[in-house]
Amino acid sequence: MDIGSNIRMIRKRKNITIAQICEETGLSQGFMSQIETNKTSPSITTLESIAEALKVPLAYLLLKKDERMSVVRKEERNITTSGSEQLKVEHLSATKNMRMMIVQLPPGASTGPIPHAHEGEEVHVVLKGTIYAAQGEDSFELHEGDSFSWNACTPHLVKNSSDEPAIILISVYRETDKEGHFF
């Protein structure tokens, strides 16, 4: 864990000197320097006082880089195609266990010829068009603004049931962070 670098980054971004932190926390400048260079590990009590001086939650100091807020600008989205029908998939954002994407289904296109299953849970919002969603014995026709969710371990299928393009916002949660098919 790189707590010291996190502290230094926050301190510099806020234009706070080591001396100011030390004045507020009662720590020596040498000790504070050792913390920032990861040469010593501060106690939780010390971290709490540093977090208070920096005006950030203690938990923020403990986050790893890949756990922090991530931004994907619209023009920077990764766009892929999926399945034999070449569904357009715009990857919006992701965490270790969750992915969010926009999927465009041309008229009549589906997620595959037969229902499929995979690990995880999915939540869908129909942004445009009309789709048919089926899982097991359940099936529904859904329209713009409708939403649905399911446990993806049960075979499921999504199909554009109209002669207009359909767009779906999908969020997928998985216990593991392995790559693979997401809808």
Secondary structure, DSSP 8 states (H G I E B T S, - for coil): --HHHHHHHHHHHTT--HHHHHHHH---HHHHHHHHTTSS---HHHHHHHHHHHTS-HHHHH--GGGS-----GGG-EEEEETTTTEEEEEEEE-SSEEEEEEEE-TT-BS-SS-B--SSEEEEEEEESEEEEEETTEEEEEETT-EEEEETTS-EEEEE-SSS-EEEEEEEE-SS-------
